[in-house]
Amino acid sequence: MRQTTIFHRVLPYLVALFLFFYCWNVYWGGKRWDGFFLSDSGGYYGYLPSVFIYHDLQFEFIAAIQEKKFLNHGVYDFRSDYNGQKINKWYCGTAIAMAPFFLLGHAISLARGAVPDGYDFWYAWALNIG
């Protein structure tokens, strides 16, 4: 039977700690966390604030959010026109899987007194945890 050394018992915790700090610096350092809401992930994620916060499946709220928060990144529109209505062109299955983490971010955002618009740091933080 092989003996486990202290190194073997501590190594998983060291790796987890390294990954935590790496993610904190790369994904959440400065204002880089908001990149999560752009491109494809923004389309998948778009269902969550539209259902839980804005109650708007036409996604009319997104223009104001993009202007307020993401104008310096360029505007990416995940919506398409279909029979005169705006629809999200991405599937909602990913949003369903993200929902528990979105709700965690929403609860933290409310508890910390941030504006619960679905697009602040705590939403991105919770979704990156998930």
N, CA, C and O atoms as CSV, one atom per row, in Angstrom:
chain,resi,resn,atom,element,x,y,z
A,1,MET,N,N,0.844,-1.172,0.000
A,1,MET,CA,C,0.000,0.000,0.000
A,1,MET,C,C,0.898,1.247,0.000
A,1,MET,O,O,1.871,1.337,0.749
A,2,ARG,N,N,0.544,2.184,-0.848
A,2,ARG,CA,C,1.352,3.385,-0.989
A,2,ARG,C,C,1.012,4.393,0.102
A,2,ARG,O,O,-0.157,4.636,0.402
A,3,GLN,N,N,2.038,4.963,0.679
A,3,GLN,CA,C,1.819,5.983,1.697
A,3,GLN,C,C,1.643,7.343,1.029
A,3,GLN,O,O,2.334,7.679,0.068
A,4,THR,N,N,0.712,8.104,1.557
A,4,THR,CA,C,0.540,9.463,1.043
A,4,THR,C,C,1.340,10.415,1.911
A,4,THR,O,O,1.287,10.377,3.141
A,5,THR,N,N,2.066,11.250,1.243
A,5,THR,CA,C,2.854,12.239,1.966
A,5,THR,C,C,2.016,13.493,2.168
A,5,THR,O,O,0.932,13.640,1.602
A,6,ILE,N,N,2.536,14.374,2.971
A,6,ILE,CA,C,1.835,15.644,3.209
A,6,ILE,C,C,1.699,16.406,1.900
A,6,ILE,O,O,0.708,17.106,1.688
A,7,PHE,N,N,2.695,16.275,1.015
A,7,PHE,CA,C,2.648,16.960,-0.280
A,7,PHE,C,C,1.452,16.491,-1.092
A,7,PHE,O,O,0.761,17.313,-1.695
A,8,HIS,N,N,1.195,15.207,-1.123
A,8,HIS,CA,C,0.074,14.668,-1.890
A,8,HIS,C,C,-1.273,15.091,-1.315
A,8,HIS,O,O,-2.248,15.247,-2.051
A,9,ARG,N,N,-1.323,15.273,-0.020
A,9,ARG,CA,C,-2.576,15.713,0.591
A,9,ARG,C,C,-2.813,17.206,0.407
A,9,ARG,O,O,-3.961,17.645,0.340
A,10,VAL,N,N,-1.742,17.991,0.325
A,10,VAL,CA,C,-1.856,19.441,0.218
A,10,VAL,C,C,-1.937,19.904,-1.241
A,10,VAL,O,O,-2.482,20.971,-1.525
A,11,LEU,N,N,-1.402,19.112,-2.151
A,11,LEU,CA,C,-1.335,19.517,-3.555
A,11,LEU,C,C,-2.688,19.937,-4.147
A,11,LEU,O,O,-2.736,20.976,-4.807
A,12,PRO,N,N,-3.775,19.207,-3.956
A,12,PRO,CA,C,-5.053,19.663,-4.528
A,12,PRO,C,C,-5.482,21.040,-4.014
A,12,PRO,O,O,-6.059,21.831,-4.761
A,13,TYR,N,N,-5.203,21.320,-2.759
A,13,TYR,CA,C,-5.563,22.622,-2.203
A,13,TYR,C,C,-4.680,23.731,-2.791
A,13,TYR,O,O,-5.154,24.839,-3.039
A,14,LEU,N,N,-3.416,23.433,-3.009
A,14,LEU,CA,C,-2.525,24.409,-3.626
A,14,LEU,C,C,-2.944,24.705,-5.070
A,14,LEU,O,O,-2.931,25.858,-5.502
A,15,VAL,N,N,-3.309,23.674,-5.797
A,15,VAL,CA,C,-3.769,23.860,-7.174
A,15,VAL,C,C,-5.052,24.686,-7.195
A,15,VAL,O,O,-5.188,25.594,-8.016
A,16,ALA,N,N,-5.992,24.382,-6.301
A,16,ALA,CA,C,-7.248,25.139,-6.237
A,16,ALA,C,C,-6.972,26.598,-5.881
A,16,ALA,O,O,-7.587,27.500,-6.451
A,17,LEU,N,N,-6.072,26.834,-4.963
A,17,LEU,CA,C,-5.719,28.197,-4.574
A,17,LEU,C,C,-5.070,28.949,-5.733
A,17,LEU,O,O,-5.383,30.115,-5.975
A,18,PHE,N,N,-4.170,28.283,-6.444
A,18,PHE,CA,C,-3.540,28.900,-7.611
A,18,PHE,C,C,-4.590,29.254,-8.669
A,18,PHE,O,O,-4.577,30.361,-9.207
A,19,LEU,N,N,-5.487,28.331,-8.965
A,19,LEU,CA,C,-6.520,28.597,-9.969
A,19,LEU,C,C,-7.443,29.733,-9.537
A,19,LEU,O,O,-7.861,30.546,-10.361
A,20,PHE,N,N,-7.753,29.787,-8.263
A,20,PHE,CA,C,-8.602,30.876,-7.765
A,20,PHE,C,C,-7.940,32.229,-8.022
A,20,PHE,O,O,-8.565,33.137,-8.570
A,21,PHE,N,N,-6.681,32.359,-7.626
A,21,PHE,CA,C,-5.995,33.641,-7.813
A,21,PHE,C,C,-5.740,33.944,-9.286
A,21,PHE,O,O,-5.777,35.103,-9.700
A,22,TYR,N,N,-5.483,32.913,-10.072
A,22,TYR,CA,C,-5.314,33.114,-11.511
A,22,TYR,C,C,-6.601,33.666,-12.121
A,22,TYR,O,O,-6.570,34.650,-12.861
A,23,CYS,N,N,-7.731,33.033,-11.808
A,23,CYS,CA,C,-9.020,33.499,-12.327
A,23,CYS,C,C,-9.346,34.887,-11.808
A,23,CYS,O,O,-9.882,35.717,-12.542
A,24,TRP,N,N,-9.029,35.141,-10.561
A,24,TRP,CA,C,-9.300,36.465,-9.996
A,24,TRP,C,C,-8.550,37.539,-10.779
A,24,TRP,O,O,-9.103,38.600,-11.067
A,25,ASN,N,N,-7.314,37.267,-11.118
A,25,ASN,CA,C,-6.511,38.253,-11.820
A,25,ASN,C,C,-6.912,38.360,-13.298
A,25,ASN,O,O,-7.077,39.467,-13.810
A,26,VAL,N,N,-7.066,37.246,-13.973
A,26,VAL,CA,C,-7.321,37.254,-15.410
A,26,VAL,C,C,-8.752,37.658,-15.731
A,26,VAL,O,O,-8.976,38.504,-16.597
A,27,TYR,N,N,-9.718,37.067,-15.047
A,27,TYR,CA,C,-11.112,37.296,-15.397
A,27,TYR,C,C,-11.758,38.446,-14.635
A,27,TYR,O,O,-12.631,39.132,-15.167
A,28,TRP,N,N,-11.336,38.660,-13.401
A,28,TRP,CA,C,-12.049,39.622,-12.578
A,28,TRP,C,C,-11.219,40.840,-12.222
A,28,TRP,O,O,-11.748,41.778,-11.625
A,29,GLY,N,N,-9.940,40.862,-12.564
A,29,GLY,CA,C,-9.087,41.992,-12.224
A,29,GLY,C,C,-9.468,43.235,-13.013
A,29,GLY,O,O,-9.789,43.153,-14.199
A,30,GLY,N,N,-9.430,44.372,-12.361
A,30,GLY,CA,C,-9.784,45.623,-13.024
A,30,GLY,C,C,-11.222,45.592,-13.503
A,30,GLY,O,O,-12.132,45.296,-12.729
A,31,LYS,N,N,-11.432,45.895,-14.774
A,31,LYS,CA,C,-12.782,45.874,-15.338
A,31,LYS,C,C,-12.901,44.775,-16.397
A,31,LYS,O,O,-13.803,44.826,-17.233
A,32,ARG,N,N,-12.015,43.793,-16.375
A,32,ARG,CA,C,-12.049,42.717,-17.375
A,32,ARG,C,C,-13.213,41.772,-17.191
A,32,ARG,O,O,-13.542,41.028,-18.115
A,33,TRP,N,N,-13.841,41.772,-16.051
A,33,TRP,CA,C,-14.942,40.849,-15.788
A,33,TRP,C,C,-16.112,41.078,-16.718
A,33,TRP,O,O,-16.869,40.142,-16.976
A,34,ASP,N,N,-16.296,42.288,-17.236
A,34,ASP,CA,C,-17.476,42.563,-18.054
A,34,ASP,C,C,-17.412,41.937,-19.436
A,34,ASP,O,O,-18.412,41.939,-20.155
A,35,GLY,N,N,-16.268,41.403,-19.825
A,35,GLY,CA,C,-16.167,40.701,-21.103
A,35,GLY,C,C,-17.042,39.461,-21.165
A,35,GLY,O,O,-17.361,38.967,-22.247
A,36,PHE,N,N,-17.426,38.962,-20.002
A,36,PHE,CA,C,-18.300,37.786,-19.966
A,36,PHE,C,C,-19.631,38.053,-20.664
A,36,PHE,O,O,-20.213,37.138,-21.247
A,37,PHE,N,N,-20.114,39.275,-20.614
A,37,PHE,CA,C,-21.436,39.605,-21.133
A,37,PHE,C,C,-21.436,39.919,-22.622
A,37,PHE,O,O,-22.478,40.260,-23.182
A,38,LEU,N,N,-20.293,39.810,-23.260
A,38,LEU,CA,C,-20.178,40.146,-24.672
A,38,LEU,C,C,-20.125,38.871,-25.513
A,38,LEU,O,O,-19.863,37.787,-24.993
A,39,SER,N,N,-20.367,39.006,-26.776
A,39,SER,CA,C,-20.274,37.930,-27.754
A,39,SER,C,C,-21.287,36.819,-27.456
A,39,SER,O,O,-22.398,37.094,-27.003
A,40,ASP,N,N,-20.901,35.569,-27.710
A,40,ASP,CA,C,-21.837,34.449,-27.588
A,40,ASP,C,C,-22.383,34.295,-26.170
A,40,ASP,O,O,-23.577,34.065,-25.977
A,41,SER,N,N,-21.505,34.422,-25.188
A,41,SER,CA,C,-21.966,34.243,-23.808
A,41,SER,C,C,-23.015,35.287,-23.433
A,41,SER,O,O,-23.896,35.013,-22.619
A,42,GLY,N,N,-22.926,36.474,-24.017
A,42,GLY,CA,C,-23.944,37.495,-23.778
A,42,GLY,C,C,-25.302,37.090,-24.305
A,42,GLY,O,O,-26.331,37.425,-23.718
A,43,GLY,N,N,-25.306,36.363,-25.422
A,43,GLY,CA,C,-26.563,35.874,-25.976
A,43,GLY,C,C,-27.186,34.785,-25.120
A,43,GLY,O,O,-28.391,34.793,-24.865
A,44,TYR,N,N,-26.355,33.846,-24.678
A,44,TYR,CA,C,-26.870,32.796,-23.794
A,44,TYR,C,C,-27.350,33.398,-22.469
A,44,TYR,O,O,-28.404,33.033,-21.949
A,45,TYR,N,N,-26.554,34.323,-21.943
A,45,TYR,CA,C,-26.862,34.944,-20.663
A,45,TYR,C,C,-28.067,35.871,-20.749
A,45,TYR,O,O,-28.758,36.068,-19.750
A,46,GLY,N,N,-28.335,36.446,-21.920
A,46,GLY,CA,C,-29.383,37.446,-22.093
A,46,GLY,C,C,-30.757,37.025,-21.611
A,46,GLY,O,O,-31.561,37.868,-21.213
A,47,TYR,N,N,-31.035,35.727,-21.643
A,47,TYR,CA,C,-32.334,35.246,-21.164
A,47,TYR,C,C,-32.538,35.517,-19.674
A,47,TYR,O,O,-33.651,35.812,-19.239
A,48,LEU,N,N,-31.473,35.418,-18.904
A,48,LEU,CA,C,-31.613,35.495,-17.443
A,48,LEU,C,C,-32.073,36.863,-16.949
A,48,LEU,O,O,-33.068,36.932,-16.228
A,49,PRO,N,N,-31.390,37.962,-17.307
A,49,PRO,CA,C,-31.921,39.250,-16.862
A,49,PRO,C,C,-33.261,39.585,-17.515
A,49,PRO,O,O,-34.087,40.279,-16.923
A,50,SER,N,N,-33.476,39.090,-18.740
A,50,SER,CA,C,-34.752,39.401,-19.397
A,50,SER,C,C,-35.924,38.740,-18.681
A,50,SER,O,O,-37.014,39.310,-18.636
A,51,VAL,N,N,-35.723,37.555,-18.124
A,51,VAL,CA,C,-36.805,36.846,-17.427
A,51,VAL,C,C,-36.915,37.286,-15.977
A,51,VAL,O,O,-38.008,37.606,-15.508
A,52,PHE,N,N,-35.788,37.304,-15.256
A,52,PHE,CA,C,-35.833,37.524,-13.815
A,52,PHE,C,C,-35.865,38.996,-13.397
A,52,PHE,O,O,-36.379,39.313,-12.324
A,53,ILE,N,N,-35.331,39.896,-14.215
A,53,ILE,CA,C,-35.259,41.295,-13.813
A,53,ILE,C,C,-36.183,42.181,-14.637
A,53,ILE,O,O,-36.988,42.929,-14.081
A,54,TYR,N,N,-36.071,42.100,-15.956
A,54,TYR,CA,C,-36.782,43.047,-16.822
A,54,TYR,C,C,-38.134,42.539,-17.312
A,54,TYR,O,O,-38.951,43.336,-17.774
A,55,HIS,N,N,-38.389,41.247,-17.225
A,55,HIS,CA,C,-39.651,40.646,-17.690
A,55,HIS,C,C,-39.940,41.079,-19.130
A,55,HIS,O,O,-41.036,41.537,-19.451
A,56,ASP,N,N,-38.934,40.923,-19.979
A,56,ASP,CA,C,-38.995,41.446,-21.338
A,56,ASP,C,C,-38.310,40.478,-22.298
A,56,ASP,O,O,-37.101,40.570,-22.507
A,57,LEU,N,N,-39.058,39.561,-22.877
A,57,LEU,CA,C,-38.475,38.625,-23.828
A,57,LEU,C,C,-38.326,39.220,-25.223
A,57,LEU,O,O,-37.902,38.525,-26.147
A,58,GLN,N,N,-38.666,40.488,-25.388
A,58,GLN,CA,C,-38.365,41.209,-26.630
A,58,GLN,C,C,-36.946,41.788,-26.564
A,58,GLN,O,O,-36.415,42.249,-27.575
A,59,PHE,N,N,-36.342,41.763,-25.389
A,59,PHE,CA,C,-34.976,42.228,-25.150
A,59,PHE,C,C,-34.804,43.706,-25.491
A,59,PHE,O,O,-33.758,44.113,-25.996
A,60,GLU,N,N,-35.828,44.502,-25.217
A,60,GLU,CA,C,-35.743,45.937,-25.491
A,60,GLU,C,C,-34.835,46.657,-24.500
A,60,GLU,O,O,-34.362,47.755,-24.791
A,61,PHE,N,N,-34.588,46.069,-23.353
A,61,PHE,CA,C,-33.739,46.685,-22.333
A,61,PHE,C,C,-32.271,46.680,-22.718
A,61,PHE,O,O,-31.489,47.469,-22.188
A,62,ILE,N,N,-31.887,45.805,-23.631
A,62,ILE,CA,C,-30.465,45.575,-23.893
A,62,ILE,C,C,-29.775,46.786,-24.505
A,62,ILE,O,O,-28.588,46.997,-24.258
A,63,ALA,N,N,-30.484,47.586,-25.296
A,63,ALA,CA,C,-29.856,48.772,-25.905
A,63,ALA,C,C,-29.379,49.744,-24.832
A,63,ALA,O,O,-28.278,50.286,-24.932
A,64,ALA,N,N,-30.193,49.967,-23.814
A,64,ALA,CA,C,-29.802,50.874,-22.730
A,64,ALA,C,C,-28.633,50.306,-21.931
A,64,ALA,O,O,-27.737,51.051,-21.534
A,65,ILE,N,N,-28.632,49.004,-21.694
A,65,ILE,CA,C,-27.535,48.368,-20.957
A,65,ILE,C,C,-26.236,48.478,-21.755
A,65,ILE,O,O,-25.192,48.828,-21.204
A,66,GLN,N,N,-26.302,48.182,-23.046
A,66,GLN,CA,C,-25.082,48.253,-23.861
A,66,GLN,C,C,-24.544,49.678,-23.924
A,66,GLN,O,O,-23.332,49.890,-23.881
A,67,GLU,N,N,-25.428,50.635,-24.025
A,67,GLU,CA,C,-24.985,52.027,-24.080
A,67,GLU,C,C,-24.358,52.463,-22.755
A,67,GLU,O,O,-23.364,53.188,-22.733
A,68,LYS,N,N,-24.951,52.013,-21.662
A,68,LYS,CA,C,-24.486,52.423,-20.341
A,68,LYS,C,C,-23.209,51.697,-19.914
A,68,LYS,O,O,-22.337,52.298,-19.286
A,69,LYS,N,N,-23.094,50.418,-20.249
A,69,LYS,CA,C,-22.012,49.612,-19.684
A,69,LYS,C,C,-20.957,49.143,-20.674
A,69,LYS,O,O,-19.800,48.966,-20.293
A,70,PHE,N,N,-21.323,48.937,-21.931
A,70,PHE,CA,C,-20.398,48.255,-22.840
A,70,PHE,C,C,-20.060,49.032,-24.098
A,70,PHE,O,O,-19.578,48.444,-25.066
A,71,LEU,N,N,-20.295,50.318,-24.114
A,71,LEU,CA,C,-20.081,51.103,-25.325
A,71,LEU,C,C,-18.619,51.085,-25.765
A,71,LEU,O,O,-18.333,51.093,-26.962
A,72,ASN,N,N,-17.697,51.062,-24.810
A,72,ASN,CA,C,-16.278,51.061,-25.172
A,72,ASN,C,C,-15.809,49.720,-25.733
A,72,ASN,O,O,-14.700,49.638,-26.262
A,73,HIS,N,N,-16.615,48.677,-25.633
A,73,HIS,CA,C,-16.267,47.360,-26.185
A,73,HIS,C,C,-16.812,47.163,-27.593
A,73,HIS,O,O,-16.483,46.174,-28.248
A,74,GLY,N,N,-17.625,48.071,-28.057
A,74,GLY,CA,C,-18.338,47.835,-29.304
A,74,GLY,C,C,-19.651,47.153,-28.971
A,74,GLY,O,O,-19.779,46.508,-27.930
A,75,VAL,N,N,-20.603,47.293,-29.836
A,75,VAL,CA,C,-21.926,46.755,-29.560
A,75,VAL,C,C,-22.097,45.444,-30.308
A,75,VAL,O,O,-21.899,45.373,-31.521
A,76,TYR,N,N,-22.462,44.420,-29.576
A,76,TYR,CA,C,-22.755,43.115,-30.156
A,76,TYR,C,C,-24.222,42.832,-29.883
A,76,TYR,O,O,-24.644,42.765,-28.729
A,77,ASP,N,N,-24.984,42.667,-30.930
A,77,ASP,CA,C,-26.419,42.427,-30.762
A,77,ASP,C,C,-26.712,40.946,-30.964
A,77,ASP,O,O,-26.547,40.418,-32.064
A,78,PHE,N,N,-27.142,40.291,-29.915
A,78,PHE,CA,C,-27.458,38.869,-29.988
A,78,PHE,C,C,-28.889,38.625,-30.433
A,78,PHE,O,O,-29.339,37.480,-30.474
A,79,ARG,N,N,-29.602,39.682,-30.764
A,79,ARG,CA,C,-31.001,39.553,-31.160
A,79,ARG,C,C,-31.126,39.497,-32.680
A,79,ARG,O,O,-30.282,40.014,-33.413
A,80,SER,N,N,-32.194,38.862,-33.125
A,80,SER,CA,C,-32.528,38.814,-34.550
A,80,SER,C,C,-33.981,39.231,-34.711
A,80,SER,O,O,-34.787,39.095,-33.791
A,81,ASP,N,N,-34.300,39.737,-35.885
A,81,ASP,CA,C,-35.696,40.054,-36.194
A,81,ASP,C,C,-36.377,38.814,-36.745
A,81,ASP,O,O,-35.847,38.136,-37.625
A,82,TYR,N,N,-37.552,38.529,-36.218
A,82,TYR,CA,C,-38.343,37.399,-36.702
A,82,TYR,C,C,-39.809,37.812,-36.666
A,82,TYR,O,O,-40.360,38.056,-35.592
A,83,ASN,N,N,-40.435,37.890,-37.817
A,83,ASN,CA,C,-41.839,38.307,-37.932
A,83,ASN,C,C,-42.102,39.629,-37.205
A,83,ASN,O,O,-43.121,39.788,-36.534
A,84,GLY,N,N,-41.177,40.563,-37.349
A,84,GLY,CA,C,-41.358,41.884,-36.742
A,84,GLY,C,C,-41.071,41.950,-35.265
A,84,GLY,O,O,-41.305,42.988,-34.646
A,85,GLN,N,N,-40.574,40.887,-34.678
A,85,GLN,CA,C,-40.237,40.872,-33.253
A,85,GLN,C,C,-38.760,40.577,-33.087
A,85,GLN,O,O,-38.144,39.936,-33.938
A,86,LYS,N,N,-38.200,41.044,-31.995
A,86,LYS,CA,C,-36.815,40.732,-31.665
A,86,LYS,C,C,-36.786,39.441,-30.850
A,86,LYS,O,O,-37.518,39.295,-29.870
A,87,ILE,N,N,-35.937,38.516,-31.266
A,87,ILE,CA,C,-35.761,37.273,-30.512
A,87,ILE,C,C,-34.271,37.072,-30.267
A,87,ILE,O,O,-33.431,37.613,-30.987
A,88,ASN,N,N,-33.963,36.304,-29.263
A,88,ASN,CA,C,-32.583,35.933,-28.973
A,88,ASN,C,C,-32.222,34.793,-29.908
A,88,ASN,O,O,-32.937,33.794,-29.972
A,89,LYS,N,N,-31.118,34.931,-30.633
A,89,LYS,CA,C,-30.761,33.901,-31.603
A,89,LYS,C,C,-30.003,32.724,-30.992
A,89,LYS,O,O,-29.646,31.783,-31.701
A,90,TRP,N,N,-29.756,32.768,-29.694
A,90,TRP,CA,C,-29.072,31.672,-29.013
A,90,TRP,C,C,-30.086,30.820,-28.243
A,90,TRP,O,O,-31.135,31.313,-27.829
A,91,TYR,N,N,-29.767,29.565,-28.060
A,91,TYR,CA,C,-30.652,28.650,-27.334
A,91,TYR,C,C,-30.683,28.979,-25.844
A,91,TYR,O,O,-29.725,29.528,-25.298
A,92,CYS,N,N,-31.778,28.643,-25.205
A,92,CYS,CA,C,-31.941,28.994,-23.787
A,92,CYS,C,C,-31.413,27.925,-22.829
A,92,CYS,O,O,-31.397,28.155,-21.619
A,93,GLY,N,N,-30.985,26.773,-23.326
A,93,GLY,CA,C,-30.523,25.699,-22.444
A,93,GLY,C,C,-29.339,26.099,-21.586
A,93,GLY,O,O,-29.275,25.747,-20.408
A,94,THR,N,N,-28.416,26.822,-22.160
A,94,THR,CA,C,-27.264,27.278,-21.387
A,94,THR,C,C,-27.705,28.233,-20.288
A,94,THR,O,O,-27.168,28.199,-19.180
A,95,ALA,N,N,-28.676,29.079,-20.588
A,95,ALA,CA,C,-29.194,30.009,-19.578
A,95,ALA,C,C,-29.844,29.249,-18.426
A,95,ALA,O,O,-29.737,29.659,-17.271
A,96,ILE,N,N,-30.507,28.160,-18.732
A,96,ILE,CA,C,-31.123,27.351,-17.672
A,96,ILE,C,C,-30.034,26.794,-16.751
A,96,ILE,O,O,-30.197,26.775,-15.531
A,97,ALA,N,N,-28.920,26.338,-17.343
A,97,ALA,CA,C,-27.816,25.828,-16.525
A,97,ALA,C,C,-27.147,26.940,-15.718
A,97,ALA,O,O,-26.628,26.688,-14.631
A,98,MET,N,N,-27.157,28.162,-16.241
A,98,MET,CA,C,-26.549,29.302,-15.543
A,98,MET,C,C,-27.453,29.886,-14.460
A,98,MET,O,O,-26.978,30.630,-13.602
A,99,ALA,N,N,-28.726,29.567,-14.484
A,99,ALA,CA,C,-29.710,30.225,-13.618
A,99,ALA,C,C,-29.365,30.196,-12.125
A,99,ALA,O,O,-29.487,31.231,-11.470
A,100,PRO,N,N,-28.943,29.062,-11.556
A,100,PRO,CA,C,-28.623,29.105,-10.117
A,100,PRO,C,C,-27.510,30.095,-9.779
A,100,PRO,O,O,-27.551,30.746,-8.735
A,101,PHE,N,N,-26.523,30.209,-10.654
A,101,PHE,CA,C,-25.415,31.116,-10.408
A,101,PHE,C,C,-25.837,32.568,-10.647
A,101,PHE,O,O,-25.374,33.477,-9.958
A,102,PHE,N,N,-26.712,32.775,-11.621
A,102,PHE,CA,C,-27.277,34.109,-11.833
A,102,PHE,C,C,-28.037,34.544,-10.580
A,102,PHE,O,O,-27.883,35.678,-10.127
A,103,LEU,N,N,-28.841,33.666,-10.026
A,103,LEU,CA,C,-29.618,34.006,-8.836
A,103,LEU,C,C,-28.710,34.263,-7.638
A,103,LEU,O,O,-29.011,35.116,-6.803
A,104,LEU,N,N,-27.601,33.532,-7.547
A,104,LEU,CA,C,-26.613,33.801,-6.502
A,104,LEU,C,C,-26.029,35.202,-6.682
A,104,LEU,O,O,-25.931,35.962,-5.719
A,105,GLY,N,N,-25.643,35.544,-7.903
A,105,GLY,CA,C,-25.125,36.879,-8.180
A,105,GLY,C,C,-26.151,37.959,-7.910
A,105,GLY,O,O,-25.812,39.040,-7.429
A,106,HIS,N,N,-27.408,37.670,-8.219
A,106,HIS,CA,C,-28.483,38.630,-7.965
A,106,HIS,C,C,-28.655,38.860,-6.462
A,106,HIS,O,O,-28.818,39.996,-6.015
A,107,ALA,N,N,-28.618,37.777,-5.692
A,107,ALA,CA,C,-28.756,37.902,-4.233
A,107,ALA,C,C,-27.584,38.691,-3.640
A,107,ALA,O,O,-27.785,39.536,-2.768
A,108,ILE,N,N,-26.372,38.420,-4.109
A,108,ILE,CA,C,-25.201,39.141,-3.602
A,108,ILE,C,C,-25.287,40.613,-3.996
A,108,ILE,O,O,-24.983,41.498,-3.196
A,109,SER,N,N,-25.700,40.864,-5.228
A,109,SER,CA,C,-25.832,42.236,-5.704
A,109,SER,C,C,-26.828,43.024,-4.857
A,109,SER,O,O,-26.567,44.167,-4.482
A,110,LEU,N,N,-27.964,42.408,-4.559
A,110,LEU,CA,C,-28.961,43.060,-3.718
A,110,LEU,C,C,-28.433,43.277,-2.302
A,110,LEU,O,O,-28.636,44.341,-1.716
A,111,ALA,N,N,-27.759,42.271,-1.757
A,111,ALA,CA,C,-27.249,42.367,-0.392
A,111,ALA,C,C,-26.167,43.436,-0.261
A,111,ALA,O,O,-26.042,44.062,0.791
A,112,ARG,N,N,-25.398,43.648,-1.304
A,112,ARG,CA,C,-24.320,44.636,-1.257
A,112,ARG,C,C,-24.770,46.023,-1.673
A,112,ARG,O,O,-23.974,46.962,-1.663
A,113,GLY,N,N,-26.038,46.166,-2.039
A,113,GLY,CA,C,-26.570,47.474,-2.389
A,113,GLY,C,C,-26.232,47.926,-3.798
A,113,GLY,O,O,-26.375,49.107,-4.117
A,114,ALA,N,N,-25.789,47.015,-4.642
A,114,ALA,CA,C,-25.486,47.360,-6.036
A,114,ALA,C,C,-26.790,47.435,-6.828
A,114,ALA,O,O,-27.827,46.931,-6.397
A,115,VAL,N,N,-26.716,48.064,-7.972
A,115,VAL,CA,C,-27.894,48.151,-8.836
A,115,VAL,C,C,-28.139,46.772,-9.440
A,115,VAL,O,O,-27.274,46.252,-10.146
A,116,PRO,N,N,-29.289,46.173,-9.181
A,116,PRO,CA,C,-29.543,44.810,-9.684
A,116,PRO,C,C,-29.995,44.828,-11.147
A,116,PRO,O,O,-31.142,44.508,-11.457
A,117,ASP,N,N,-29.072,45.208,-12.044
A,117,ASP,CA,C,-29.422,45.289,-13.456
A,117,ASP,C,C,-29.041,44.036,-14.234
A,117,ASP,O,O,-29.343,43.933,-15.423
A,118,GLY,N,N,-28.386,43.088,-13.584
A,118,GLY,CA,C,-27.999,41.850,-14.247
A,118,GLY,C,C,-26.658,41.929,-14.939
A,118,GLY,O,O,-26.210,40.944,-15.526
A,119,TYR,N,N,-26.006,43.081,-14.885
A,119,TYR,CA,C,-24.761,43.260,-15.621
A,119,TYR,C,C,-23.675,43.927,-14.786
A,119,TYR,O,O,-22.891,44.718,-15.311
A,120,ASP,N,N,-23.619,43.620,-13.501
A,120,ASP,CA,C,-22.530,44.181,-12.701
A,120,ASP,C,C,-21.573,43.068,-12.294
A,120,ASP,O,O,-21.742,41.913,-12.686
A,121,PHE,N,N,-20.579,43.424,-11.513
A,121,PHE,CA,C,-19.507,42.504,-11.146
A,121,PHE,C,C,-20.008,41.219,-10.503
A,121,PHE,O,O,-19.507,40.139,-10.816
A,122,TRP,N,N,-20.984,41.317,-9.613
A,122,TRP,CA,C,-21.389,40.142,-8.845
A,122,TRP,C,C,-22.072,39.090,-9.707
A,122,TRP,O,O,-21.987,37.900,-9.403
A,123,TYR,N,N,-22.738,39.496,-10.760
A,123,TYR,CA,C,-23.325,38.517,-11.684
A,123,TYR,C,C,-22.225,37.775,-12.431
A,123,TYR,O,O,-22.265,36.550,-12.549
A,124,ALA,N,N,-21.243,38.520,-12.934
A,124,ALA,CA,C,-20.130,37.881,-13.642
A,124,ALA,C,C,-19.325,36.979,-12.700
A,124,ALA,O,O,-18.901,35.891,-13.088
A,125,TRP,N,N,-19.123,37.432,-11.480
A,125,TRP,CA,C,-18.385,36.643,-10.511
A,125,TRP,C,C,-19.069,35.312,-10.242
A,125,TRP,O,O,-18.433,34.258,-10.269
A,126,ALA,N,N,-20.373,35.370,-9.983
A,126,ALA,CA,C,-21.108,34.127,-9.689
A,126,ALA,C,C,-21.125,33.198,-10.888
A,126,ALA,O,O,-21.004,31.983,-10.726
A,127,LEU,N,N,-21.273,33.739,-12.076
A,127,LEU,CA,C,-21.317,32.895,-13.267
A,127,LEU,C,C,-19.959,32.288,-13.569
A,127,LEU,O,O,-19.895,31.174,-14.089
A,128,ASN,N,N,-18.881,32.979,-13.264
A,128,ASN,CA,C,-17.564,32.393,-13.442
A,128,ASN,C,C,-17.281,31.308,-12.423
A,128,ASN,O,O,-16.533,30.373,-12.709
A,129,ILE,N,N,-17.861,31.415,-11.250
A,129,ILE,CA,C,-17.752,30.347,-10.257
A,129,ILE,C,C,-18.434,29.081,-10.791
A,129,ILE,O,O,-17.925,27.971,-10.636
A,130,GLY,N,N,-19.595,29.277,-11.423
A,130,GLY,CA,C,-20.367,28.144,-11.957
A,130,GLY,C,C,-19.733,27.584,-13.184
A,130,GLY,O,O,-20.247,26.628,-13.764
